[in-house]
Amino acid sequence: MEKEKNAAVPFTDYQKFAILILAITMFTVVLDFMVMSPLGDILMKSLNIKPAHFGLAVSAYAFSAGISGLLTAGFADRYDRKKLLLFFYSGFIIGTILCGLADSYPLLVGARIITGLFGGVIGSISMAIVADLFDLQHRGRVMGFMQMGFGASQVLGIPIGLFLANKWGWHAPFLWVAAMAITVAILISFKIKPLTKHLGIQQDHSAIKHLLNTLGKKDYRIGFTATGLLSIGGFMMMPFASAFAINNLHVTQKQLPILFMVAGISSLIIMPLIGKLSDKTDKFRIFVIASVWTAIMVVIYTNLPVTPLVVVVALNVLMMAGILGRMVPSSALITAVPVLQDRGAFMSINSSLQQIAGGIAAAVAGMIVVQKTKFGPLEHYNTVGYIIVCISAISVFLLSRVSKLIKSKTKEDARKKAQPAVALEV
């Protein structure tokens, strides 16, 4: 019976298209964020800014996206999800175009803030749509494909972004992302069906009341806390990954794209496999195994001395497998926490917490990691690794509570569905 229950059910043609279009949507949003990293050196030289200023331009997106998620959470379940997605995606496109047209540092920061205000909400709306279209038993596969945007952005974002920037200037990558996004917006407008089922059962008539009610539910707060900790653990290593590879492991600037591309390609392969596996077995069990594996690889990687490129690439892939192995099942579990009428608000708050937690993680890591000379090795990067291990342990505990909550809710729903049938038999 258990095998039959967890057997992979083929998706309809419309569901396949929805997965594809949402995955591409997420790809453009993630790419817009990821493309800033390889442009760092070019932007600092072109705009005559210091690394601290560049860091502000990057964090401006994250913090504005976090604020946007909180501000829009109360409205997230009051509109057709398709219209909501188009509205924010259109704002994201405008912000990205403004990034491509900016000719000064203040204008670039302003454009990044606008892009973050709109782009930061798109992930939560997409997750709400996924939860509306797919049941929990098949959501792992969908999440695996949806989050391939992260890997694809590493594979395409760094080399294509650098190529366009070197050929036509740093504005070109932003205009390229905007052009892709416009095409995607047209497809969403004409091909995605309205999603309004949640409107019929909406009970909160005030946006503020809806936001407060969503924040006030204990079960939801457990999910929010788990998301925040997972995001802190996931983002702490990222800002200094390139600097650590170059200054500590002695990976050259020319070899760096190879490192990112291989890691990105591996994620494109790993994510769908993890998604299918998490649908066939217990999602929390997959998360625990991946968390233990991640902790081991993070400790090994952050303590590496000068290392040959082949070994660095291999360890990066193994570490990425653990990180992605946590990301897919945890995302699937978190989407099952809210009820239908709260789903949009929950996802918006959740997305907001991810963005803010990422900004905090980067700031904390910046206070821990030290580089005494311009070309010297990074110090205390392994301390960041140990902190991630501790945070991962707490995340496992919190997600165990989320898993138990979902199982309890699933049993209760099954019992309620069975009641009418029992009554008829009597």
C-alpha positions as CSV (number, residue, x, y, z in Angstrom):
1,M,0.0,0.0,0.0
2,E,2.8,2.4,0.9
3,K,4.5,1.8,-2.5
4,E,1.3,2.6,-4.3
5,K,0.7,5.7,-2.2
6,N,4.2,7.0,-3.0
7,A,4.3,5.9,-6.6
8,A,5.2,8.7,-9.0
9,V,2.1,9.9,-10.8
10,P,2.7,11.4,-14.2
11,F,2.1,15.1,-14.4
12,T,-0.4,16.5,-16.9
13,D,0.8,18.6,-19.8
14,Y,-0.4,21.8,-18.1
15,Q,1.4,20.9,-14.9
16,K,4.6,20.2,-16.8
17,F,4.3,23.6,-18.5
18,A,3.6,25.3,-15.1
19,I,6.7,23.7,-13.6
20,L,8.8,24.8,-16.6
21,I,7.5,28.4,-16.6
22,L,7.9,28.8,-12.9
23,A,11.4,27.3,-13.0
24,I,12.4,29.7,-15.7
25,T,10.8,32.6,-13.7
26,M,12.9,31.6,-10.7
27,F,15.9,31.2,-12.9
28,T,15.7,34.9,-14.1
29,V,15.2,36.2,-10.5
30,V,18.1,34.1,-9.1
31,L,20.3,35.0,-12.1
32,D,19.6,38.7,-11.5
33,F,21.0,38.3,-8.0
34,M,23.8,35.9,-8.9
35,V,25.1,38.0,-11.8
36,M,26.2,40.8,-9.4
37,S,29.0,38.5,-8.0
38,P,31.1,38.1,-11.2
39,L,30.6,41.8,-12.0
40,G,32.2,42.9,-8.7
41,D,35.6,43.8,-10.1
42,I,34.3,45.5,-13.2
43,L,31.7,47.5,-11.2
44,M,34.3,48.7,-8.6
45,K,36.6,49.9,-11.4
46,S,33.9,51.4,-13.6
47,L,32.1,53.3,-10.8
48,N,35.3,53.9,-8.8
49,I,33.8,52.4,-5.6
50,K,35.3,50.4,-2.8
51,P,34.5,46.8,-1.8
52,A,32.3,48.0,1.1
53,H,30.2,50.0,-1.4
54,F,29.9,47.0,-3.7
55,G,28.7,45.0,-0.7
56,L,26.1,47.6,0.1
57,A,24.8,47.3,-3.5
58,V,24.5,43.5,-3.1
59,S,22.8,43.7,0.4
60,A,20.5,46.5,-0.7
61,Y,18.6,43.9,-2.8
62,A,18.4,41.3,0.0
63,F,17.1,43.8,2.7
64,S,14.6,45.5,0.4
65,A,13.3,42.1,-0.7
66,G,12.9,41.1,3.0
67,I,11.0,44.2,3.8
68,S,8.8,43.8,0.7
69,G,7.9,40.3,1.7
70,L,6.6,41.5,5.1
71,L,4.7,44.5,3.6
72,T,2.9,42.4,1.0
73,A,2.2,39.3,3.2
74,G,-1.2,40.7,4.3
75,F,-2.3,41.1,0.6
76,A,-0.8,37.8,-0.7
77,D,-4.1,35.8,-0.3
78,R,-6.5,38.5,-1.4
79,Y,-5.8,38.3,-5.2
80,D,-5.5,35.8,-8.0
81,R,-2.0,34.4,-7.6
82,K,-1.4,34.7,-11.4
83,K,-2.2,38.4,-11.4
84,L,0.0,38.9,-8.3
85,L,2.9,37.1,-9.9
86,L,2.6,39.2,-13.1
87,F,2.4,42.5,-11.1
88,F,5.6,41.8,-9.1
89,Y,7.4,40.2,-12.0
90,S,6.7,43.3,-14.1
91,G,8.2,45.5,-11.3
92,F,11.2,43.2,-11.2
93,I,11.7,43.6,-14.9
94,I,11.5,47.4,-14.6
95,G,14.0,47.3,-11.7
96,T,16.4,45.2,-13.8
97,I,16.1,47.5,-16.8
98,L,17.0,50.4,-14.5
99,C,20.1,48.5,-13.3
100,G,21.1,48.2,-16.9
101,L,20.6,51.9,-17.5
102,A,22.2,53.2,-14.3
103,D,25.3,55.3,-14.9
104,S,26.3,56.1,-11.3
105,Y,26.7,54.2,-8.0
106,P,23.6,55.9,-6.3
107,L,21.4,55.1,-9.3
108,L,22.6,51.5,-9.3
109,V,21.9,51.1,-5.5
110,G,18.4,52.7,-6.1
111,A,17.8,50.3,-9.0
112,R,18.8,47.3,-6.9
113,I,16.4,48.4,-4.1
114,I,13.5,48.6,-6.6
115,T,14.5,45.2,-8.1
116,G,14.6,43.7,-4.6
117,L,11.2,45.2,-3.6
118,F,9.5,43.3,-6.4
119,G,11.9,40.3,-7.0
120,G,11.9,39.3,-3.4
121,V,8.2,38.4,-3.4
122,I,8.3,36.3,-6.6
123,G,9.7,33.2,-5.0
124,S,7.0,33.1,-2.3
125,I,4.2,33.6,-4.9
126,S,5.7,30.8,-7.0
127,M,5.9,28.5,-4.0
128,A,2.3,29.2,-3.2
129,I,1.3,28.4,-6.8
130,V,3.2,25.1,-6.5
131,A,1.4,24.2,-3.3
132,D,-1.9,25.0,-5.0
133,L,-1.2,22.9,-8.1
134,F,0.6,19.9,-6.5
135,D,-0.1,17.7,-3.4
136,L,2.6,17.1,-0.8
137,Q,3.3,13.5,-2.1
138,H,4.5,14.9,-5.4
139,R,5.9,18.3,-4.3
140,G,9.4,17.1,-3.8
141,R,9.8,16.4,-7.6
142,V,8.4,19.9,-8.3
143,M,10.7,21.6,-5.8
144,G,13.7,19.7,-7.3
145,F,12.9,21.2,-10.8
146,M,12.0,24.6,-9.4
147,Q,15.2,25.1,-7.5
148,M,17.3,24.1,-10.5
149,G,17.3,27.8,-11.2
150,F,20.0,28.2,-8.5
151,G,22.3,25.7,-10.3
152,A,21.5,27.0,-13.7
153,S,22.3,30.5,-12.6
154,Q,25.8,29.3,-11.5
155,V,26.3,27.5,-14.8
156,L,25.1,30.4,-17.0
157,G,25.2,33.5,-14.8
158,I,28.9,33.7,-14.2
159,P,30.3,32.9,-17.7
160,I,27.6,34.6,-19.7
161,G,27.5,37.6,-17.4
162,L,31.3,38.1,-17.7
163,F,31.2,37.6,-21.5
164,L,28.5,40.2,-22.0
165,A,30.1,42.6,-19.5
166,N,33.5,42.3,-21.2
167,K,32.1,42.7,-24.6
168,W,29.5,45.5,-24.1
169,G,30.0,46.8,-20.5
170,W,28.5,45.9,-17.1
171,H,25.1,47.1,-18.1
172,A,24.6,44.3,-20.7
173,P,24.0,41.4,-18.3
174,F,21.1,43.2,-16.6
175,L,19.5,44.1,-20.0
176,W,19.9,40.5,-21.1
177,V,18.1,39.2,-17.9
178,A,15.3,41.8,-18.5
179,A,14.8,40.6,-22.1
180,M,14.5,37.0,-21.0
181,A,12.0,38.0,-18.2
182,I,9.8,40.0,-20.6
183,T,9.4,36.8,-22.7
184,V,8.6,34.8,-19.6
185,A,6.0,37.4,-18.5
186,I,4.2,37.1,-21.8
187,L,4.0,33.3,-21.5
188,I,2.7,33.6,-17.9
189,S,0.1,36.1,-19.1
190,F,-1.3,33.9,-21.9
191,K,-0.6,30.4,-20.7
192,I,-1.0,30.2,-16.9
193,K,-4.6,29.8,-15.7
194,P,-6.0,32.0,-12.9
195,L,-5.5,30.7,-9.4
196,T,-8.4,31.8,-7.2
197,K,-9.5,28.8,-5.2
198,H,-8.1,30.4,-2.0
199,L,-10.3,33.5,-2.4
200,G,-13.5,31.6,-1.7
201,I,-12.4,30.5,1.8
202,Q,-10.6,33.7,2.8
203,Q,-11.9,34.9,6.3
204,D,-9.6,37.9,7.0
205,H,-11.0,41.0,5.3
206,S,-8.2,43.3,6.6
207,A,-4.7,42.9,5.2
208,I,-3.1,43.9,8.5
209,K,-5.3,41.4,10.4
210,H,-4.4,38.7,7.9
211,L,-0.7,39.4,8.4
212,L,-1.0,39.4,12.2
213,N,-3.1,36.3,12.2
214,T,-0.6,34.5,10.1
215,L,2.3,35.6,12.3
216,G,0.3,34.7,15.4
217,K,-0.1,31.0,14.7
218,K,2.3,28.8,16.7
219,D,2.6,26.2,14.0
220,Y,3.6,28.8,11.4
221,R,6.2,30.4,13.7
222,I,8.0,27.0,13.9
223,G,8.2,26.9,10.1
224,F,9.4,30.5,10.0
225,T,12.1,29.9,12.6
226,A,13.3,26.7,10.7
227,T,13.5,28.7,7.5
228,G,15.4,31.6,9.1
229,L,18.0,29.2,10.6
230,L,18.4,27.2,7.3
231,S,18.9,30.5,5.4
232,I,21.6,31.7,7.9
233,G,23.4,28.4,7.6
234,G,23.1,28.4,3.8
235,F,24.3,32.0,3.3
236,M,27.2,32.3,5.8
237,M,29.8,30.7,3.5
238,M,28.6,32.2,0.3
239,P,30.0,35.8,0.4
240,F,33.6,34.7,0.9
241,A,33.5,31.5,-1.2
242,S,35.4,33.0,-4.1
243,A,37.9,34.8,-1.8
244,F,38.6,31.7,0.2
245,A,39.1,29.6,-3.0
246,I,41.6,32.2,-4.5
247,N,43.5,33.3,-1.4
248,N,43.5,30.1,0.7
249,L,43.2,27.2,-1.8
250,H,45.1,29.1,-4.6
251,V,42.4,28.6,-7.3
252,T,43.2,31.2,-10.0
253,Q,40.8,33.8,-11.4
254,K,40.7,31.8,-14.7
255,Q,39.9,28.6,-12.9
256,L,37.2,30.1,-10.7
257,P,34.4,30.0,-13.4
258,I,35.2,26.2,-13.8
259,L,34.7,25.7,-10.1
260,F,31.3,27.5,-10.2
261,M,30.2,25.8,-13.5
262,V,30.9,22.3,-12.3
263,A,29.1,23.0,-9.0
264,G,26.2,24.4,-11.0
265,I,26.0,21.5,-13.4
266,S,26.1,19.0,-10.5
267,S,23.2,20.8,-8.9
268,L,21.2,20.5,-12.1
269,I,21.7,16.7,-11.9
270,I,21.3,16.3,-8.1
271,M,18.2,18.4,-7.5
272,P,15.7,16.4,-9.6
273,L,17.1,13.2,-8.1
274,I,16.7,14.4,-4.6
275,G,13.2,15.6,-5.5
276,K,12.2,12.2,-6.7
277,L,13.8,10.5,-3.7
278,S,12.0,12.7,-1.2
279,D,8.7,11.8,-2.8
280,K,9.4,8.1,-2.5
281,T,10.5,8.1,1.1
282,D,10.2,10.3,4.2
283,K,11.2,13.9,3.4
284,F,12.5,14.5,6.9
285,R,14.8,11.5,6.8
286,I,16.4,12.7,3.6
287,F,16.8,16.1,5.3
288,V,18.6,14.6,8.3
289,I,21.0,12.5,6.2
290,A,21.8,15.5,4.0
291,S,22.3,17.7,7.1
292,V,24.8,15.3,8.6
293,W,26.6,15.0,5.3
294,T,26.7,18.8,4.9
295,A,28.1,19.3,8.3
296,I,31.0,16.9,7.6
297,M,31.8,18.5,4.2
298,V,31.6,22.0,5.5
299,V,34.1,21.3,8.3
300,I,36.5,19.5,5.8
301,Y,36.2,22.3,3.2
302,T,36.6,25.3,5.5
303,N,39.8,23.8,7.0
304,L,41.5,23.0,3.7
305,P,45.1,24.1,3.0
306,V,46.4,24.9,-0.5
307,T,44.6,22.2,-2.6
308,P,44.8,21.1,-6.2
309,L,41.8,22.3,-8.4
310,V,40.5,18.8,-9.1
311,V,40.2,18.1,-5.3
312,V,38.6,21.5,-4.7
313,V,36.0,20.8,-7.4
314,A,35.3,17.3,-6.1
315,L,34.8,18.5,-2.5
316,N,32.6,21.4,-3.8
317,V,30.3,19.0,-5.6
318,L,30.1,16.7,-2.5
319,M,29.3,19.7,-0.3
320,M,26.7,21.0,-2.8
321,A,25.0,17.6,-2.8
322,G,24.5,17.9,1.0
323,I,23.3,21.5,0.8
324,L,20.8,20.7,-2.0
325,G,19.8,17.5,-0.2
326,R,18.6,19.7,2.6
327,M,17.1,22.4,0.5
328,V,14.6,20.3,-1.6
329,P,12.9,18.3,1.2
330,S,12.9,21.2,3.6
331,S,11.2,23.4,1.0
332,A,8.6,20.7,0.3
333,L,7.9,20.3,4.0
334,I,7.6,24.0,4.7
335,T,5.1,24.5,1.9
336,A,2.8,22.0,3.6
337,V,2.6,24.0,6.9
338,P,0.0,26.7,6.0
339,V,-3.7,26.1,5.2
340,L,-4.9,27.2,1.7
341,Q,-6.3,30.6,2.8
342,D,-3.0,31.5,4.5
343,R,-0.6,30.1,2.0
344,G,0.3,33.4,0.2
345,A,0.9,35.3,3.4
346,F,2.9,32.5,4.9
347,M,5.1,32.1,1.8
348,S,5.6,35.9,1.6
349,I,6.7,36.1,5.3
350,N,8.8,33.0,4.8
351,S,10.5,34.5,1.7
352,S,11.1,37.7,3.6
353,L,12.8,35.8,6.4
354,Q,15.0,34.0,3.9
355,Q,16.2,37.3,2.5
356,I,16.7,39.1,5.8
357,A,18.4,36.0,7.3
358,G,20.7,35.9,4.2
359,G,21.7,39.6,4.8
360,I,22.3,39.0,8.5
361,A,24.4,35.9,7.7
362,A,26.6,37.8,5.3
363,A,27.1,40.6,7.9
364,V,28.0,38.2,10.7
365,A,30.4,36.3,8.4
366,G,32.0,39.6,7.5
367,M,32.6,40.3,11.2
368,I,34.2,36.9,11.7
369,V,36.4,36.5,8.7
370,V,39.6,38.5,8.6
371,Q,42.1,39.2,5.8
372,K,45.2,41.0,7.2
373,T,46.8,41.8,3.8
374,K,45.3,42.4,0.4
375,F,46.5,39.1,-1.0
376,G,46.8,37.2,2.2
377,P,44.7,34.2,3.2
378,L,41.3,34.5,4.9
379,E,41.4,33.7,8.6
380,H,38.6,32.3,10.8
381,Y,36.7,31.0,7.8
382,N,36.6,27.6,9.6
383,T,34.9,29.3,12.5
384,V,32.0,30.1,10.1
385,G,32.0,26.4,9.2
386,Y,31.6,25.4,12.9
387,I,28.8,27.9,13.4
388,I,27.0,26.4,10.4
389,V,27.3,22.9,11.9
390,C,25.7,24.2,15.2
391,I,22.9,26.0,13.3
392,S,22.3,22.8,11.2
393,A,21.8,20.8,14.4
394,I,19.1,23.2,15.6
395,S,17.5,23.2,12.1
396,V,17.1,19.4,12.3
397,F,15.3,19.7,15.6
398,L,12.9,22.4,14.3
399,L,12.2,20.6,11.0
400,S,11.4,17.5,13.0
401,R,8.6,19.4,14.7
402,V,7.5,20.6,11.2
403,S,7.5,17.0,10.0
404,K,5.5,15.8,13.0
405,L,3.0,18.7,12.6
406,I,2.4,17.8,8.9
407,K,2.0,14.1,9.6
408,S,-0.5,14.9,12.3
409,K,-2.4,17.3,10.0
410,T,-2.4,14.7,7.2
411,K,-3.9,12.0,9.5
412,E,-6.6,14.5,10.8
413,D,-7.5,15.4,7.2
414,A,-7.8,11.7,6.3
415,R,-10.0,11.1,9.3
416,K,-12.3,14.0,8.4
417,K,-12.6,12.7,4.8
418,A,-13.5,9.2,6.1
419,Q,-16.3,10.5,8.4
420,P,-19.0,11.0,5.8
421,A,-18.4,7.5,4.4
422,V,-18.7,6.0,7.9
423,A,-21.9,7.9,8.5
424,L,-23.5,6.6,5.3
425,E,-22.6,3.0,6.2
426,V,-24.3,3.4,9.6
